[in-house]
Amino acid sequence: MAIRELLEDELKAPSIGTTDCFSWHATSVGIAALWTAGQAPTPPPYDNALKEGLQVGLDLSREEREFHQVSQGLVLVFHS
């Protein structure tokens, strides 16, 4: 199964927290931050995610990062 398909499926589960711009999810590929604040900015808002992640107890500053566009919207994924 492709990462995009995994994310789409796993984003249906309840979030582990929400912040001003993101809904946070623990997935099998890493921590996923689903953009929820309207039209997603370009480039992907990693700096916003790092700041808001701290609000839900997640220090993502040392994690690898990538982004995916899924049916639910823009998802930033943080993983080791």
Biopython code that builds the backbone (N, CA, C, O; Angstrom):
import numpy as np
from Bio.PDB.StructureBuilder import StructureBuilder

atoms = [
    (1, "MET", "N", (0.848, -1.179, 0.000)),
    (1, "MET", "CA", (0.000, 0.000, 0.000)),
    (1, "MET", "C", (0.897, 1.246, 0.000)),
    (1, "MET", "O", (1.869, 1.312, 0.751)),
    (2, "ALA", "N", (0.572, 2.216, -0.830)),
    (2, "ALA", "CA", (1.356, 3.445, -0.934)),
    (2, "ALA", "C", (1.150, 4.321, 0.303)),
    (2, "ALA", "O", (0.126, 4.228, 0.981)),
    (3, "ILE", "N", (2.138, 5.169, 0.584)),
    (3, "ILE", "CA", (2.062, 6.056, 1.749)),
    (3, "ILE", "C", (0.795, 6.909, 1.695)),
    (3, "ILE", "O", (0.124, 7.098, 2.710)),
    (4, "ARG", "N", (0.478, 7.413, 0.529)),
    (4, "ARG", "CA", (-0.712, 8.266, 0.381)),
    (4, "ARG", "C", (-1.970, 7.515, 0.814)),
    (4, "ARG", "O", (-2.812, 8.062, 1.526)),
    (5, "GLU", "N", (-2.092, 6.266, 0.383)),
    (5, "GLU", "CA", (-3.263, 5.459, 0.753)),
    (5, "GLU", "C", (-3.285, 5.172, 2.253)),
    (5, "GLU", "O", (-4.343, 5.221, 2.880)),
    (6, "LEU", "N", (-2.121, 4.875, 2.827)),
    (6, "LEU", "CA", (-2.043, 4.650, 4.275)),
    (6, "LEU", "C", (-2.495, 5.888, 5.041)),
    (6, "LEU", "O", (-3.280, 5.798, 5.985)),
    (7, "LEU", "N", (-1.990, 7.039, 4.622)),
    (7, "LEU", "CA", (-2.352, 8.282, 5.299)),
    (7, "LEU", "C", (-3.850, 8.555, 5.202)),
    (7, "LEU", "O", (-4.488, 8.898, 6.197)),
    (8, "GLU", "N", (-4.406, 8.402, 4.007)),
    (8, "GLU", "CA", (-5.837, 8.655, 3.847)),
    (8, "GLU", "C", (-6.652, 7.769, 4.773)),
    (8, "GLU", "O", (-7.632, 8.221, 5.365)),
    (9, "ASP", "N", (-6.253, 6.515, 4.899)),
    (9, "ASP", "CA", (-6.968, 5.585, 5.767)),
    (9, "ASP", "C", (-6.780, 5.951, 7.241)),
    (9, "ASP", "O", (-7.747, 5.979, 8.003)),
    (10, "GLU", "N", (-5.547, 6.230, 7.640)),
    (10, "GLU", "CA", (-5.253, 6.483, 9.051)),
    (10, "GLU", "C", (-5.723, 7.854, 9.532)),
    (10, "GLU", "O", (-5.919, 8.047, 10.732)),
    (11, "LEU", "N", (-5.904, 8.801, 8.627)),
    (11, "LEU", "CA", (-6.415, 10.116, 9.026)),
    (11, "LEU", "C", (-7.898, 10.071, 9.393)),
    (11, "LEU", "O", (-8.438, 11.042, 9.922)),
    (12, "LYS", "N", (-8.547, 8.958, 9.115)),
    (12, "LYS", "CA", (-9.956, 8.790, 9.499)),
    (12, "LYS", "C", (-10.094, 8.508, 10.993)),
    (12, "LYS", "O", (-11.167, 8.701, 11.565)),
    (13, "ALA", "N", (-9.022, 8.056, 11.621)),
    (13, "ALA", "CA", (-9.032, 7.771, 13.063)),
    (13, "ALA", "C", (-9.032, 9.093, 13.836)),
    (13, "ALA", "O", (-8.631, 10.125, 13.298)),
    (14, "PRO", "N", (-9.478, 9.064, 15.092)),
    (14, "PRO", "CA", (-9.461, 10.293, 15.901)),
    (14, "PRO", "C", (-8.046, 10.879, 16.008)),
    (14, "PRO", "O", (-7.056, 10.148, 16.042)),
    (15, "SER", "N", (-7.979, 12.193, 16.058)),
    (15, "SER", "CA", (-6.683, 12.866, 16.169)),
    (15, "SER", "C", (-6.150, 12.748, 17.593)),
    (15, "SER", "O", (-6.890, 12.447, 18.530)),
    (16, "ILE", "N", (-4.849, 12.993, 17.733)),
    (16, "ILE", "CA", (-4.229, 13.002, 19.060)),
    (16, "ILE", "C", (-4.207, 14.414, 19.631)),
    (16, "ILE", "O", (-3.786, 14.628, 20.768)),
    (17, "GLY", "N", (-4.662, 15.371, 18.834)),
    (17, "GLY", "CA", (-4.728, 16.756, 19.277)),
    (17, "GLY", "C", (-4.997, 17.682, 18.109)),
    (17, "GLY", "O", (-4.861, 17.298, 16.947)),
    (18, "THR", "N", (-5.377, 18.901, 18.429)),
    (18, "THR", "CA", (-5.593, 19.915, 17.405)),
    (18, "THR", "C", (-4.957, 21.221, 17.859)),
    (18, "THR", "O", (-4.854, 21.503, 19.052)),
    (19, "THR", "N", (-4.536, 22.006, 16.878)),
    (19, "THR", "CA", (-3.988, 23.337, 17.128)),
    (19, "THR", "C", (-4.670, 24.293, 16.148)),
    (19, "THR", "O", (-5.586, 23.894, 15.429)),
    (20, "ASP", "N", (-4.237, 25.530, 16.117)),
    (20, "ASP", "CA", (-4.877, 26.523, 15.256)),
    (20, "ASP", "C", (-4.938, 26.100, 13.790)),
    (20, "ASP", "O", (-5.947, 26.325, 13.122)),
    (21, "CYS", "N", (-3.871, 25.492, 13.291)),
    (21, "CYS", "CA", (-3.790, 25.190, 11.864)),
    (21, "CYS", "C", (-3.760, 23.707, 11.521)),
    (21, "CYS", "O", (-3.839, 23.352, 10.345)),
    (22, "PHE", "N", (-3.649, 22.834, 12.514)),
    (22, "PHE", "CA", (-3.456, 21.416, 12.225)),
    (22, "PHE", "C", (-4.304, 20.507, 13.100)),
    (22, "PHE", "O", (-4.672, 20.841, 14.226)),
    (23, "SER", "N", (-4.598, 19.349, 12.534)),
    (23, "SER", "CA", (-5.126, 18.217, 13.284)),
    (23, "SER", "C", (-3.982, 17.203, 13.295)),
    (23, "SER", "O", (-3.431, 16.875, 12.245)),
    (24, "TRP", "N", (-3.627, 16.711, 14.478)),
    (24, "TRP", "CA", (-2.444, 15.863, 14.645)),
    (24, "TRP", "C", (-2.844, 14.397, 14.771)),
    (24, "TRP", "O", (-3.780, 14.053, 15.492)),
    (25, "HIS", "N", (-2.108, 13.533, 14.050)),
    (25, "HIS", "CA", (-2.438, 12.105, 14.016)),
    (25, "HIS", "C", (-1.172, 11.265, 14.163)),
    (25, "HIS", "O", (-0.140, 11.569, 13.565)),
    (26, "ALA", "N", (-1.264, 10.217, 14.956)),
    (26, "ALA", "CA", (-0.189, 9.224, 15.045)),
    (26, "ALA", "C", (-0.503, 8.160, 13.997)),
    (26, "ALA", "O", (-1.546, 7.511, 14.063)),
    (27, "THR", "N", (0.394, 7.983, 13.032)),
    (27, "THR", "CA", (0.168, 7.015, 11.959)),
    (27, "THR", "C", (1.326, 6.032, 11.902)),
    (27, "THR", "O", (2.335, 6.203, 12.585)),
    (28, "SER", "N", (1.172, 5.017, 11.093)),
    (28, "SER", "CA", (2.230, 4.015, 10.952)),
    (28, "SER", "C", (3.450, 4.561, 10.216)),
    (28, "SER", "O", (4.515, 3.946, 10.259)),
    (29, "VAL", "N", (3.316, 5.697, 9.546)),
    (29, "VAL", "CA", (4.459, 6.293, 8.849)),
    (29, "VAL", "C", (5.072, 7.452, 9.619)),
    (29, "VAL", "O", (6.096, 7.990, 9.199)),
    (30, "GLY", "N", (4.474, 7.848, 10.730)),
    (30, "GLY", "CA", (5.005, 8.931, 11.548)),
    (30, "GLY", "C", (3.887, 9.824, 12.053)),
    (30, "GLY", "O", (2.707, 9.491, 11.944)),
    (31, "ILE", "N", (4.273, 10.951, 12.603)),
    (31, "ILE", "CA", (3.296, 11.934, 13.067)),
    (31, "ILE", "C", (2.826, 12.730, 11.857)),
    (31, "ILE", "O", (3.636, 13.286, 11.115)),
    (32, "ALA", "N", (1.521, 12.779, 11.668)),
    (32, "ALA", "CA", (0.945, 13.483, 10.528)),
    (32, "ALA", "C", (0.215, 14.725, 11.015)),
    (32, "ALA", "O", (-0.606, 14.661, 11.930)),
    (33, "ALA", "N", (0.524, 15.845, 10.396)),
    (33, "ALA", "CA", (-0.132, 17.115, 10.701)),
    (33, "ALA", "C", (-0.998, 17.484, 9.500)),
    (33, "ALA", "O", (-0.484, 17.872, 8.451)),
    (34, "LEU", "N", (-2.299, 17.363, 9.660)),
    (34, "LEU", "CA", (-3.246, 17.679, 8.589)),
    (34, "LEU", "C", (-3.619, 19.156, 8.673)),
    (34, "LEU", "O", (-4.143, 19.608, 9.692)),
    (35, "TRP", "N", (-3.354, 19.902, 7.615)),
    (35, "TRP", "CA", (-3.652, 21.333, 7.572)),
    (35, "TRP", "C", (-5.166, 21.528, 7.608)),
    (35, "TRP", "O", (-5.889, 20.925, 6.814)),
    (36, "THR", "N", (-5.645, 22.362, 8.519)),
    (36, "THR", "CA", (-7.088, 22.574, 8.681)),
    (36, "THR", "C", (-7.492, 24.041, 8.590)),
    (36, "THR", "O", (-8.655, 24.372, 8.823)),
    (37, "ALA", "N", (-6.566, 24.914, 8.260)),
    (37, "ALA", "CA", (-6.831, 26.362, 8.293)),
    (37, "ALA", "C", (-7.076, 26.939, 6.897)),
    (37, "ALA", "O", (-6.467, 27.941, 6.522)),
    (38, "GLY", "N", (-7.961, 26.311, 6.136)),
    (38, "GLY", "CA", (-8.279, 26.836, 4.816)),
    (38, "GLY", "C", (-7.267, 26.416, 3.767)),
    (38, "GLY", "O", (-6.673, 25.341, 3.847)),
    (39, "GLN", "N", (-7.083, 27.282, 2.783)),
    (39, "GLN", "CA", (-6.166, 26.989, 1.682)),
    (39, "GLN", "C", (-4.749, 26.807, 2.209)),
    (39, "GLN", "O", (-4.226, 27.661, 2.925)),
    (40, "ALA", "N", (-4.138, 25.693, 1.849)),
    (40, "ALA", "CA", (-2.774, 25.401, 2.316)),
    (40, "ALA", "C", (-1.774, 26.335, 1.646)),
    (40, "ALA", "O", (-1.851, 26.566, 0.439)),
    (41, "PRO", "N", (-0.843, 26.870, 2.416)),
    (41, "PRO", "CA", (0.165, 27.771, 1.849)),
    (41, "PRO", "C", (1.226, 27.016, 1.055)),
    (41, "PRO", "O", (1.396, 25.805, 1.191)),
    (42, "THR", "N", (1.929, 27.775, 0.226)),
    (42, "THR", "CA", (3.066, 27.245, -0.518)),
    (42, "THR", "C", (4.252, 28.109, -0.156)),
    (42, "THR", "O", (4.131, 29.333, -0.214)),
    (43, "PRO", "N", (5.374, 27.559, 0.209)),
    (43, "PRO", "CA", (5.695, 26.134, 0.394)),
    (43, "PRO", "C", (5.013, 25.571, 1.642)),
    (43, "PRO", "O", (4.418, 26.316, 2.420)),
    (44, "PRO", "N", (5.106, 24.239, 1.828)),
    (44, "PRO", "CA", (4.480, 23.622, 3.007)),
    (44, "PRO", "C", (4.930, 24.311, 4.300)),
    (44, "PRO", "O", (6.110, 24.628, 4.453)),
    (45, "PRO", "N", (4.007, 24.540, 5.221)),
    (45, "PRO", "CA", (4.272, 25.339, 6.424)),
    (45, "PRO", "C", (4.949, 24.555, 7.556)),
    (45, "PRO", "O", (4.381, 24.398, 8.636)),
    (46, "TYR", "N", (6.153, 24.073, 7.299)),
    (46, "TYR", "CA", (6.856, 23.285, 8.316)),
    (46, "TYR", "C", (7.122, 24.085, 9.590)),
    (46, "TYR", "O", (6.994, 23.548, 10.690)),
    (47, "ASP", "N", (7.487, 25.356, 9.458)),
    (47, "ASP", "CA", (7.767, 26.166, 10.651)),
    (47, "ASP", "C", (6.532, 26.289, 11.539)),
    (47, "ASP", "O", (6.634, 26.201, 12.763)),
    (48, "ASN", "N", (5.370, 26.490, 10.927)),
    (48, "ASN", "CA", (4.121, 26.532, 11.709)),
    (48, "ASN", "C", (3.911, 25.215, 12.432)),
    (48, "ASN", "O", (3.547, 25.196, 13.608)),
    (49, "ALA", "N", (4.140, 24.112, 11.729)),
    (49, "ALA", "CA", (3.920, 22.789, 12.327)),
    (49, "ALA", "C", (4.866, 22.547, 13.494)),
    (49, "ALA", "O", (4.459, 21.988, 14.512)),
    (50, "LEU", "N", (6.118, 22.959, 13.362)),
    (50, "LEU", "CA", (7.068, 22.772, 14.462)),
    (50, "LEU", "C", (6.612, 23.539, 15.701)),
    (50, "LEU", "O", (6.667, 23.011, 16.812)),
    (51, "LYS", "N", (6.162, 24.779, 15.517)),
    (51, "LYS", "CA", (5.689, 25.591, 16.648)),
    (51, "LYS", "C", (4.416, 25.013, 17.258)),
    (51, "LYS", "O", (4.307, 24.887, 18.477)),
    (52, "GLU", "N", (3.463, 24.667, 16.413)),
    (52, "GLU", "CA", (2.186, 24.169, 16.922)),
    (52, "GLU", "C", (2.306, 22.758, 17.487)),
    (52, "GLU", "O", (1.535, 22.379, 18.368)),
    (53, "GLY", "N", (3.252, 21.985, 16.995)),
    (53, "GLY", "CA", (3.479, 20.654, 17.551)),
    (53, "GLY", "C", (3.830, 20.722, 19.025)),
    (53, "GLY", "O", (3.419, 19.863, 19.805)),
    (54, "LEU", "N", (4.582, 21.731, 19.407)),
    (54, "LEU", "CA", (4.935, 21.903, 20.823)),
    (54, "LEU", "C", (3.695, 22.109, 21.691)),
    (54, "LEU", "O", (3.691, 21.739, 22.864)),
    (55, "GLN", "N", (2.653, 22.694, 21.124)),
    (55, "GLN", "CA", (1.412, 22.927, 21.874)),
    (55, "GLN", "C", (0.700, 21.625, 22.238)),
    (55, "GLN", "O", (-0.083, 21.588, 23.188)),
    (56, "VAL", "N", (0.971, 20.560, 21.485)),
    (56, "VAL", "CA", (0.369, 19.254, 21.792)),
    (56, "VAL", "C", (1.428, 18.272, 22.298)),
    (56, "VAL", "O", (1.221, 17.058, 22.289)),
    (57, "GLY", "N", (2.569, 18.819, 22.740)),
    (57, "GLY", "CA", (3.603, 17.999, 23.361)),
    (57, "GLY", "C", (4.510, 17.260, 22.403)),
    (57, "GLY", "O", (5.097, 16.245, 22.775)),
    (58, "LEU", "N", (4.640, 17.745, 21.173)),
    (58, "LEU", "CA", (5.468, 17.074, 20.174)),
    (58, "LEU", "C", (6.640, 17.958, 19.765)),
    (58, "LEU", "O", (6.440, 19.015, 19.166)),
    (59, "ASP", "N", (7.850, 17.537, 20.080)),
    (59, "ASP", "CA", (9.047, 18.230, 19.600)),
    (59, "ASP", "C", (9.489, 17.518, 18.329)),
    (59, "ASP", "O", (10.103, 16.453, 18.383)),
    (60, "LEU", "N", (9.174, 18.111, 17.199)),
    (60, "LEU", "CA", (9.440, 17.489, 15.903)),
    (60, "LEU", "C", (10.668, 18.076, 15.218)),
    (60, "LEU", "O", (10.915, 17.792, 14.046)),
    (61, "SER", "N", (11.426, 18.876, 15.921)),
    (61, "SER", "CA", (12.525, 19.628, 15.317)),
    (61, "SER", "C", (13.636, 18.758, 14.743)),
    (61, "SER", "O", (14.357, 19.199, 13.849)),
    (62, "ARG", "N", (13.789, 17.547, 15.231)),
    (62, "ARG", "CA", (14.874, 16.688, 14.743)),
    (62, "ARG", "C", (14.391, 15.588, 13.799)),
    (62, "ARG", "O", (15.174, 14.744, 13.361)),
    (63, "GLU", "N", (13.125, 15.607, 13.498)),
    (63, "GLU", "CA", (12.546, 14.556, 12.656)),
    (63, "GLU", "C", (12.716, 14.874, 11.171)),
    (63, "GLU", "O", (12.780, 16.036, 10.770)),
    (64, "GLU", "N", (12.787, 13.821, 10.373)),
    (64, "GLU", "CA", (12.724, 13.981, 8.921)),
    (64, "GLU", "C", (11.321, 14.467, 8.593)),
    (64, "GLU", "O", (10.385, 14.210, 9.350)),
    (65, "ARG", "N", (11.165, 15.162, 7.480)),
    (65, "ARG", "CA", (9.848, 15.685, 7.136)),
    (65, "ARG", "C", (9.570, 15.538, 5.648)),
    (65, "ARG", "O", (10.474, 15.598, 4.815)),
    (66, "GLU", "N", (8.323, 15.349, 5.347)),
    (66, "GLU", "CA", (7.858, 15.273, 3.966)),
    (66, "GLU", "C", (6.404, 15.720, 3.944)),
    (66, "GLU", "O", (5.767, 15.837, 4.991)),
    (67, "PHE", "N", (5.889, 15.968, 2.762)),
    (67, "PHE", "CA", (4.482, 16.354, 2.669)),
    (67, "PHE", "C", (3.790, 15.536, 1.589)),
    (67, "PHE", "O", (4.411, 15.051, 0.643)),
    (68, "HIS", "N", (2.476, 15.401, 1.766)),
    (68, "HIS", "CA", (1.647, 14.661, 0.822)),
    (68, "HIS", "C", (0.326, 15.388, 0.663)),
    (68, "HIS", "O", (-0.194, 15.973, 1.614)),
    (69, "GLN", "N", (-0.208, 15.348, -0.543)),
    (69, "GLN", "CA", (-1.551, 15.865, -0.794)),
    (69, "GLN", "C", (-2.476, 14.658, -0.851)),
    (69, "GLN", "O", (-2.321, 13.794, -1.713)),
    (70, "VAL", "N", (-3.432, 14.598, 0.061)),
    (70, "VAL", "CA", (-4.391, 13.499, 0.118)),
    (70, "VAL", "C", (-5.796, 14.083, -0.017)),
    (70, "VAL", "O", (-5.961, 15.301, -0.069)),
    (71, "SER", "N", (-6.795, 13.226, -0.072)),
    (71, "SER", "CA", (-8.162, 13.722, -0.269)),
    (71, "SER", "C", (-8.604, 14.661, 0.852)),
    (71, "SER", "O", (-9.425, 15.550, 0.626)),
    (72, "GLN", "N", (-8.064, 14.472, 2.066)),
    (72, "GLN", "CA", (-8.420, 15.338, 3.196)),
    (72, "GLN", "C", (-7.695, 16.679, 3.152)),
    (72, "GLN", "O", (-8.089, 17.613, 3.850)),
    (73, "GLY", "N", (-6.641, 16.789, 2.342)),
    (73, "GLY", "CA", (-5.888, 18.028, 2.226)),
    (73, "GLY", "C", (-4.390, 17.804, 2.343)),
    (73, "GLY", "O", (-3.899, 16.694, 2.134)),
    (74, "LEU", "N", (-3.673, 18.861, 2.676)),
    (74, "LEU", "CA", (-2.218, 18.810, 2.817)),
    (74, "LEU", "C", (-1.846, 18.157, 4.142)),
    (74, "LEU", "O", (-2.374, 18.513, 5.195)),
    (75, "VAL", "N", (-0.924, 17.193, 4.071)),
    (75, "VAL", "CA", (-0.453, 16.509, 5.271)),
    (75, "VAL", "C", (1.062, 16.631, 5.341)),
    (75, "VAL", "O", (1.765, 16.280, 4.393)),
    (76, "LEU", "N", (1.556, 17.128, 6.460)),
    (76, "LEU", "CA", (2.990, 17.144, 6.731)),
    (76, "LEU", "C", (3.281, 15.933, 7.600)),
    (76, "LEU", "O", (2.616, 15.717, 8.613)),
    (77, "VAL", "N", (4.274, 15.140, 7.206)),
    (77, "VAL", "CA", (4.610, 13.927, 7.949)),
    (77, "VAL", "C", (6.001, 14.086, 8.540)),
    (77, "VAL", "O", (6.940, 14.479, 7.847)),
    (78, "PHE", "N", (6.126, 13.780, 9.819)),
    (78, "PHE", "CA", (7.395, 13.839, 10.541)),
    (78, "PHE", "C", (7.732, 12.431, 11.004)),
    (78, "PHE", "O", (6.911, 11.760, 11.630)),
    (79, "HIS", "N", (8.959, 11.982, 10.688)),
    (79, "HIS", "CA", (9.361, 10.616, 11.044)),
    (79, "HIS", "C", (10.860, 10.549, 11.277)),
    (79, "HIS", "O", (11.604, 11.438, 10.863)),
    (80, "SER", "N", (11.299, 9.488, 11.944)),
    (80, "SER", "CA", (12.730, 9.290, 12.224)),
    (80, "SER", "C", (13.382, 8.512, 11.104)),
    (80, "SER", "O", (14.582, 8.245, 11.155)),
]
sb = StructureBuilder()
sb.init_structure("model")
sb.init_model(0)
sb.init_chain("A")
sb.init_seg("    ")
for serial, (resi, resn, name, xyz) in enumerate(atoms, 1):
    if name == "N":
        sb.init_residue(resn, " ", resi, " ")
    sb.init_atom(name, np.array(xyz, "f"), 0.0, 1.0, " ", f" {name:<3s}", serial, name[0])
structure = sb.get_structure()
